[in-house]
Amino acid sequence: MVSGAGPTWPDLLTRLLAREDLSLDESRWAMTRIMGGEASSAQVAGFLMALRSKVESVAEVRGLADVMLEHAHRIEIPGESIDISGTGGDRFGTVNISTMSSVVIASTGLRVVKHGNRAASSKSGSADVLESLGVNLSLTPDQVRRVGLDAGITFCFAQTFHPSMRHAGPARAELGVGTAFNLLGPLTNPAQPTYAAVGVADVRFLPIIAGVFADRGQVAAVFRGEEGLDEMSIAGPTRVLWVREGKVTETMVHPSDVGLEVSTIDSIKGGLADENAEVARRVFAGDRGPARDAVLLNAGTALAVASGADHSTAAEIHDAIGDGVQRAAAAIDSGEAAAQLERWIASSRAVAD
C-alpha cells in the first residue's frame, strides 16, 4: 500500500507506467472506485491501459475480480457445480463450444452455473445462442437460482448480475481494445461454483488466470489451444494448467490422447446465433463430426476437473479427460443431452410465469 493517506490515481498510474506491480490492496482500491462510480472515464481508461502495457499480475487481477464480485448480485446454489467459459477474443468465430458443452455436462448429473454475456468480438455469444435455442434469459437473480436448482443448469447473464460494471462501460467502449476487464468474466461467476474450466485466448494471461484460481484455493483447468483458441482444441495440442490445492500443474493435451480425431479450426467455424443454435441441436441429436468432437473434448475436460482424480501427471490428466469424453458421448448418444436442453428451456420459462 502506498504510504500516507492511501493511494491516489497519480500514484498508481505512475508506478504502473514504471512497470511496477500493484499490491492486492492497491488493485482493490482502484476497482472499488471504478465500481462505485467514483472514477472518471479518463481515470478508468488510463488505469486499464497502464495495466495492459505492463501486463497484469495475479494480485492485480484478483483484486479487480474480488471487488467486482463484492458489487455483484450473488446467488447460492448448494452442492457441487461447475462453470465452463472462455475469455473470448480469439477471433476464430467458432460455434459456441462451451455453451454446448455446458448442456452435455449438466446431462451427466453435474450442476452447471454458466456465466456469460452477448457477443463482443464474435457473431454469437453464449447469451445469443441460448436465446436462439429458446432459453429465457430475462430472469431475476433469484429466478436464475431457482432454475439452477430445478433444471440442473442455469445462466448468470453478466449484465444482470454486474450492474456496477456500467461505470466502466463508456471508457471501455471508447478504448475499443482488450483490457483487464476482458479477463474477469471467468473469475466473477456470481455463484462461485465449486469447479471451473476456462479457455484463454491470449497466452500471456494463461498463468495469470490460473494463478488467481490457485490463490483463491479453487479447483480449475485453464487452457489454450496452441493456435490461440480459447477452448480445448481439436486442431492440435492444447496447453492446460490444472489448479488444485493452490498448486498448478502444466501439461499438453492432444485430441489423439483422449481418442478423438484431429480436425481443422475451419471445420468448427460458426455463424450468427440462429446458425450456431442449429449446430447445437444437431450435436445433441447425435450428429457426428468436428463440432461433436469439440464438445466432447471440452465437456470431458470439465468433467475431469470435477472428478476428484489426481492430476499430478500427464498420464493421469489424459486418463481423466478420456473418461470424461466417454461420459459426454454417452450422454449425447442416450438422448440425455437433448432432454437436458428441453428441461432447461421449460424451467426458464416456467419460473417467469
C-alpha positions, 0 to 999 in steps of 0.5 A, spaced: 500 500 500 502 506 498 504 510 504 500 516 507 493 517 506 492 511 501 493 511 494 491 516 489 490 515 481 497 519 480 500 514 484 498 508 481 498 510 474 505 512 475 508 506 478 504 502 473 507 506 467 514 504 471 512 497 470 511 496 477 506 491 480 500 493 484 499 490 491 492 486 492 490 492 496 492 497 491 488 493 485 482 493 490 482 500 491 482 502 484 476 497 482 472 499 488 472 506 485 471 504 478 465 500 481 462 505 485 462 510 480 467 514 483 472 514 477 472 518 471 472 515 464 479 518 463 481 515 470 478 508 468 481 508 461 488 510 463 488 505 469 486 499 464 491 501 459 497 502 464 495 495 466 495 492 459 502 495 457 505 492 463 501 486 463 497 484 469 499 480 475 495 475 479 494 480 485 492 485 480 487 481 477 484 478 483 483 484 486 479 487 480 475 480 480 474 480 488 471 487 488 467 486 482 464 480 485 463 484 492 458 489 487 455 483 484 448 480 485 450 473 488 446 467 488 447 460 492 446 454 489 448 448 494 452 442 492 457 441 487 457 445 480 461 447 475 462 453 470 465 452 463 467 459 459 472 462 455 475 469 455 473 470 448 477 474 443 480 469 439 477 471 433 476 464 430 468 465 430 467 458 432 460 455 434 459 456 441 463 450 444 462 451 451 455 453 451 454 446 448 458 443 452 455 446 458 448 442 456 452 435 455 455 436 462 449 438 466 446 431 462 451 427 466 448 429 473 453 435 474 450 442 476 452 447 471 452 455 473 454 458 466 456 465 466 456 469 460 454 475 456 452 477 448 457 477 443 463 482 443 468 480 438 464 474 435 457 473 431 454 469 437 455 469 444 453 464 449 447 469 451 445 469 443 445 462 442 441 460 448 436 465 446 436 462 439 435 455 442 429 458 446 432 459 453 429 465 457 434 469 459 430 475 462 430 472 469 431 475 476 437 473 480 433 469 484 429 466 478 436 464 475 437 460 482 431 457 482 432 454 475 439 452 477 436 448 482 430 445 478 433 444 471 440 442 473 443 448 469 442 455 469 445 462 466 448 468 470 447 473 464 453 478 466 449 484 465 444 482 470 448 480 475 454 486 474 450 492 474 456 496 477 460 494 471 456 500 467 461 505 470 466 502 466 462 501 460 463 508 456 471 508 457 471 501 455 467 502 449 471 508 447 478 504 448 475 499 443 481 494 445 482 488 450 483 490 457 483 487 464 476 487 464 476 482 458 479 477 463 474 477 469 468 474 466 471 467 468 473 469 475 466 473 477 461 467 476 456 470 481 455 463 484 462 461 485 461 454 483 465 449 486 469 447 479 471 451 473 474 450 466 476 456 462 479 457 455 484 463 454 485 466 448 491 470 449 497 466 452 500 471 456 494 471 461 494 463 461 498 463 468 495 469 470 488 466 470 490 460 473 494 463 478 488 467 481 484 460 481 490 457 485 490 463 490 483 463 491 484 455 493 479 453 487 479 447 483 480 449 475 483 447 468 485 453 464 487 452 457 489 454 450 489 451 444 496 452 441 493 456 435 490 461 440 483 458 441 480 459 447 477 452 448 480 445 448 482 444 441 481 439 436 486 442 431 492 440 435 495 440 442 492 444 447 496 447 453 492 446 460 494 448 467 490 444 472 489 448 479 488 444 485 490 445 492 493 452 490 498 448 486 498 448 478 500 443 474 502 444 466 501 439 461 499 438 453 493 435 451 492 432 444 485 430 441 489 423 439 490 422 447 483 422 449 481 418 442 478 423 438 480 425 431 484 431 429 480 436 425 481 443 422 479 450 426 475 451 419 471 445 420 468 448 427 467 455 424 460 458 426 455 463 424 450 468 427 446 465 433 440 462 429 446 458 425 450 456 431 443 454 435 442 449 429 449 446 430 447 445 437 441 441 436 444 437 431 450 435 436 445 433 441 441 429 436 447 425 435 450 428 429 457 426 428 463 430 426 468 436 428 463 440 432 461 433 436 468 432 437 469 439 440 464 438 445 466 432 447 473 434 448 471 440 452 465 437 456 470 431 458 475 436 460 470 439 465 468 433 467 475 431 469 476 437 473 470 435 477 472 428 478 476 428 484 482 424 480 489 426 481 492 430 476 499 430 478 501 427 471 500 427 464 498 420 464 493 421 469 490 428 466 489 424 459 486 418 463 481 423 466 479 427 460 478 420 456 473 418 461 470 424 461 469 424 453 466 417 454 461 420 459 459 426 454 458 421 448 454 417 452 450 422 454 449 425 447 448 418 444 442 416 450 438 422 448 440 425 455 443 431 452 437 433 448 432 432 454 437 436 458 436 442 453 428 441 453 428 441 461 432 447 461 428 451 456 421 449 460 424 451 467 426 458 464 420 459 462 416 456 467 419 460 473 417 467 469 410 465 469 
